[in-house]
Amino acid sequence: MTADSPDDAALPEGRATSSVRRSDLERRLPRSAPDALRFEPGVFVQQTAHGQGSAFIRGLTGQQTLLLFDGIRLNNSTYRQGPNQYFFTLDSHSIDSIDVLRGGGSTRYGSDALGGVILTRPLSLPRPGPSDEGLWARPRLRLRGASADREWGGRLQLEAGLGEKWGFIGGVGGRRVGLLESSGPVLNPIDGQLPEVPRFAPDGRTQLGTGFDELTADGRTVWHLAPGQRLTLAGYLYRQFDSPRTDQCAPPYAPHNECLRYEQQFRTLAYAAWDAEALGPWAHQARATLSWQQQHERRRHERPSSFVFLLGEDDVDTLGLTALAHPRPFALPGGLSLALSYGLDSYLDFLRSEATIGFSDLGISLPRSRGQYLDGSWYLHGGAFLEGELSLPQGVVVRAGSRLSWVAAHAPGDSESGSAPVERSWFPLVGHAGAEWTPVRSLTLLASVDRSFRAPNLDDMTSRQQTGPGFQFENPLLAPETATTLEVGVRVRTAPVSLQLWAFTSLLEDAVGKRPREARDCPPETPQCQASWSRFQLVNARELSVLRGLEASARLRPLPGLVSMASVAWTWSEGPNLSDPPSDPSLPFERRVPLSRVPPLNGTVELVWSHPLGLSAGGALRWASAQTRLALADRSDARIPLGGTPGFAVVDARLSYRRGNLLMIALVAENLLDSPYRYHGSSVNGPGRALTLSLEGALP
């Protein structure tokens, strides 16, 4: 394959970044897009459900990290605080690569990029072969199976073209995934007992509340309109069915037949992109996109013992526009060089939300006055930015940039449920500056300061929903949260060794967090709030929150054909206690506490041997220490065992064979030691000893 997306979508230079390439995906055989990031430094993947996954970057996730697909934002105004499932709605079979920026990225990308940015690139168009004259087509078939959850599925793909003028790549796929078998329970460190989630089948290994079905389809076509100009039309569909939320299937202390299921989790994305070169001195390279996407979600919460079921359905339609240009670099006196980039983007969300309560013994259903969100809400956000890079003598490069953003939110009120209307707007100004020095060819020293922001979205200001720690209700008066990140790094690049070391500190102002509330604080018409063990409302912290960390990654080539890779990451956090102090001053009260679900010390090791004839073999180690520094919300979160999440070490073995583009066979033996383990904050324990097999080949 050859890239048909320009470097305009590349992550900023001089920052902490890493990449997952297609060859890595073929070798590791991840279960999903989030699963593909498990070996990236500074990234920790949490799973609330078998059909979900959320990447933590430098201790932040969900609405505090930004997801992009081919340069188009996936984040919308319903992304919630904490882990979410939406990165899972990208089909890993349609992905060519994933780039990760660790640290703030609002200057280039706007709101939400506090902890980092994940940029996913789709499969690109193939080059015509020597025998491909005129109109040509090449079908391909990929099959996959896994023993841990009895997954079986595949993808039928078509590559076609007309010389160098036109090309197409697309496919359809699907899979059925059953109950996930683990190595057994992960016990509470504090008492050695079984945690409330997940629930297990009688065999003590198979996890209830897991499994799902999935259908995907995509198509991407490119026309070369003229020399240096290209038009891309693309569409991507993801359809997930019947996916239980594991920590709510069954909820803690509830009957075993109670379950919250995502009956439908859909994403549809369609866009047009125009790429051009040499349009003039101020647009040597340019890219513009128009996009539409829809996020559709339908939930069903069954409570058979009460003869009650709750239905919820939400749709977010997003219209997007982006434009980006790179002028030709400017030659300055003294041998200096200045490179600029500038652009703008804007996205508009339209939200539909409804809810129904049903009584199975009476056979009736009644609509609620509002859904999880307020129906008819809309949310506008965008901005314009300018970045520059000045190359100085002696290997010094200085970079700086700034962005002015606009954000507006509207939600109608609902008097029956006591929901206040929302009319808010903000105009954040953020920026970054950094420098790097390369004293010798193999060594680079880097330093940067970044200020990024996240404006409150419709989830913050209007939603009412059951979360892991408890029931959460809205706060329409929230202010934007900002992060100032200072980082320093060292890069060493030689033929046999590549090494990166990074240290960072992030200071969060007005950080949004969960404040405990009493039952009397629940809004009207919210029986779930009244019945919940814990209740929370999002508020802005009055004091600074802090994240500090160290990250290291290395790649070593000791012998021809042999590569070893390793990474390690450590993050420490602290913020103000958002709960009220006790009225009795003699009672203990922690004024500074850890932030929620921050990952423990963790790392990876990989060994890969490759032969010129296409054979490859290797092994991998994933490990994490115990995480016992818990936020207040973590202590009431059933996804976290009492006392914290135990550490683990998991060993995998891999074997693959490739014969050009004709055949690819890959086998992964997972968790060879059959060790029980759980990533911190997850409802789902990791798979037990299992095999995953993938077969891919060209069809005649």
Summary of the structure (lengths in Angstrom):
residues: 700
radius of gyration: 25.1
end to end distance: 19.1
largest distance: 84.2
contacts: 2495
relative contact order: 0.14
helix: 8%
strand: 55%
